[in-house]
Amino acid sequence: MSVTKIKPVKLAFEKFAAKAPSSKPPLVMLHGFMGSKQNWRAISKFFASHLKRDVFIVDQRCHGDSPHAVPLNYPAMAADMKAFLEEHNIEKAALLGHSMGAKTVMRTALLWPQKVSELIVADNSLRRIPTHPDFIKNLRWMMEIEKARLTKRGDADKMMTLSEKDPLIRGYLLSNLARHKANATLHFRVPLQVILDALPDIGASPLTPDCRPYTGPTCVIRSLQSGYVEPEDLEEMKRWFPNSTLVPLDCGHWVHYEKTDEFKAAICDLLDP
């Protein structure tokens, strides 16, 4: 799909300003699949203070408070990111993305390197990753929760245990719950059917023929347990990001949650050497 045919959407965001005016490029942070900007709130305050630069945490399309729009794929999400930078008069930014967000920021850097001062790729690679059956199962159960018209979050959690036993993942998914003002019933603020239909695109590679290697400073944070970045992915990552440093962390996919101190250190080493 040509980027010229994509209509970007206006992304929801929060800004954490540096205490003093800074000439440093801001840090823009993107969440992963089924996440939102709220996943970054605590750590973004640390970065704004420690790195002495503004930090933006952003909801991608169909997530958080951003508009529901199709297509939900990397050409569209990268176009949204470029439009966000232009809307806020950000000449250059350090981009950080986790999981789905990592593929978005990689594509942004590969298409518009002049907009990216540094790049942080948190636990994803350039290859296509097949849809895990649990993703489909969990989304279908979330649809059942909506149909049940529940009023208590505890009841939603009980229903979700029929699909997802891990309380961390369950809490992550249920963080998307919101309440209808008219009748107080619970619903999900994300478009579940749109996301379900887009799963193949979310697992796809962000590469297209118009991409070119990004030669700016890059940090690739790799979980040693998740399988999102395998040893055979590293050569391709180095080819597309020749100025990259690999930071392996012995944890699962939520690298910023499970290894917070090490995650912070890797980013500070890149942005404040």
BELHU-V653979 format. One record per run of one state. SS is the DSSP state (a for helix, b for strand, c for the rest). FROM is the first residue (numbers start at 0). TO is the last residue. Records with the same first field share a line. If there is no record, write none. Layout:
BEGIN
SS = FROM-TO, FROM-TO
END
This chain:
BEGIN
c = 0-1, 5-11, 16-24, 30-35, 50-53, 58-72, 87-91, 98-98, 111-111, 122-131, 148-151, 160-165, 174-175, 179-184, 188-190, 197-197, 202-215, 223-229, 240-242, 249-253, 258-258, 271-272
a = 2-4, 36-49, 73-86, 99-110, 112-114, 132-147, 152-159, 166-173, 191-196, 198-201, 230-239, 254-257, 259-270
b = 12-15, 25-29, 54-57, 92-97, 115-121, 176-178, 185-187, 216-222, 243-248
END
